[in-house]
């Protein structure tokens, strides 16, 4: 065993740096938990249109969302008992939703992963609705599903 003064000084320096990194990592984790806790909401704020064309601002419980369909500058949010047309595009809604449980699987669709009934080669089924899996999203979606099956 090397007990030279230089070795002991270097060993003490490494232990000090390791302790600093552990403290830094712990503080970073705490900051992340606080940040996520403050910014996560169980509701999604939406701007929707009424039948008369007037803008209505409301909230939807995130757990109630089954899937979301994008239509250029509008989106339609599907829940168990209603369809809501919004004045927000799909990208803006995607940024507001937590991932998981929501995942974009097509340029026009975001789905709630727990609501999936079956997964086909190129589509998924939620209830009686079949939703295509887009080519750009297929690889990441299937990798995510495979990873969840390995963990579960």
NORQUI-V119480 format. One record per pair of residues at least 12 apart in sequence whose ideal C-beta (glycine too) atoms are under 7 Angstrom apart, sorted by the first residue. I is the first residue (numbers start at 1). J is the second residue. Records with the same first field share a line. If there is no record, write none. Layout:
I: J, J
//
This chain:
40: 98
42: 61, 62
43: 59, 60, 61, 62
44: 59, 60, 62, 96, 97
45: 59
46: 58, 60, 77, 84, 86, 88
47: 86, 87, 88
48: 84, 85, 86, 87
49: 85, 87
55: 87
60: 77, 79, 84
62: 97
64: 79, 80
65: 77, 79, 112
66: 78, 79, 80, 112, 115, 126
67: 109, 110, 111, 112, 126, 131
68: 90, 93, 109, 110
69: 108, 109
70: 89, 90, 108
73: 89
74: 86, 87
75: 88, 89, 90, 93
90: 108, 110
93: 110
94: 110
97: 110
100: 113
101: 113, 114
103: 141, 144
104: 137
105: 124, 131, 133, 134, 137, 141
106: 131, 132, 133, 134, 137
107: 134
109: 131
111: 124, 126, 131
119: 145
//
